[in-house]
Amino acid sequence: MVEKVISLICEELGYDEDAVNENTEINELLADGHDIEEIAHIIEGEFYADIADELSGDMTLSQIAEMLE
């Protein structure tokens, strides 16, 4: 599941998959002007999950994947 989350985030936000891993925190992905709501929207749209209220900037991509399982 974490690989799917990484792939989706990289594809949607334009990151190189080699630069992002399961320990990458959301805050690290916000440097390009993206906000946490945009990341939540991307994930919710793909996985049909309501996670916006639970998502925080210090979460890693593996923690997000665990929420989706």
C-alpha positions in Angstrom: 0.0 0.0 0.0 2.8 2.4 0.8 4.3 2.0 -2.7 0.9 3.0 -4.1 0.7 6.1 -1.9 4.2 7.1 -2.9 3.6 6.6 -6.6 0.3 8.6 -6.4 1.9 11.5 -4.5 4.9 11.7 -6.8 2.8 11.5 -9.9 0.3 14.2 -8.8 2.8 16.6 -7.3 5.7 16.1 -9.7 8.2 14.5 -7.4 10.8 12.0 -8.4 10.0 8.6 -6.8 13.7 8.1 -6.1 13.5 11.2 -3.8 10.5 10.1 -1.8 10.2 7.0 0.5 8.0 5.6 3.2 9.7 7.8 5.8 9.1 11.0 3.9 6.9 13.4 6.0 4.1 15.4 4.4 5.8 18.6 5.5 8.7 17.7 3.2 6.3 17.6 0.3 4.8 21.0 1.0 7.9 22.9 0.0 6.6 23.5 -3.5 3.7 25.5 -2.3 1.3 22.5 -2.0 -0.8 22.5 1.2 -1.9 19.6 3.3 -5.5 19.9 2.0 -4.3 19.3 -1.6 -2.5 16.1 -0.5 -5.6 14.9 1.4 -7.8 15.6 -1.6 -5.4 13.6 -3.9 -5.4 10.6 -1.5 -9.1 10.7 -0.8 -9.9 10.8 -4.5 -7.8 7.8 -5.3 -8.7 5.6 -2.2 -12.2 6.8 -1.5 -11.2 7.5 2.1 -12.0 10.4 4.4 -8.7 11.2 6.0 -8.5 15.0 5.9 -9.3 15.4 9.6 -6.7 12.9 10.6 -3.9 14.1 8.3 -1.1 16.1 9.8 2.1 17.5 8.4 4.4 15.4 10.5 2.9 12.1 9.3 5.1 9.9 7.1 3.8 8.3 3.9 3.9 4.9 5.6 1.6 6.2 8.4 -0.8 7.4 5.7 -0.7 4.0 4.1 -1.5 2.4 7.4 -4.6 4.7 7.8 -5.8 3.5 4.4 -5.5 -0.2 5.1 
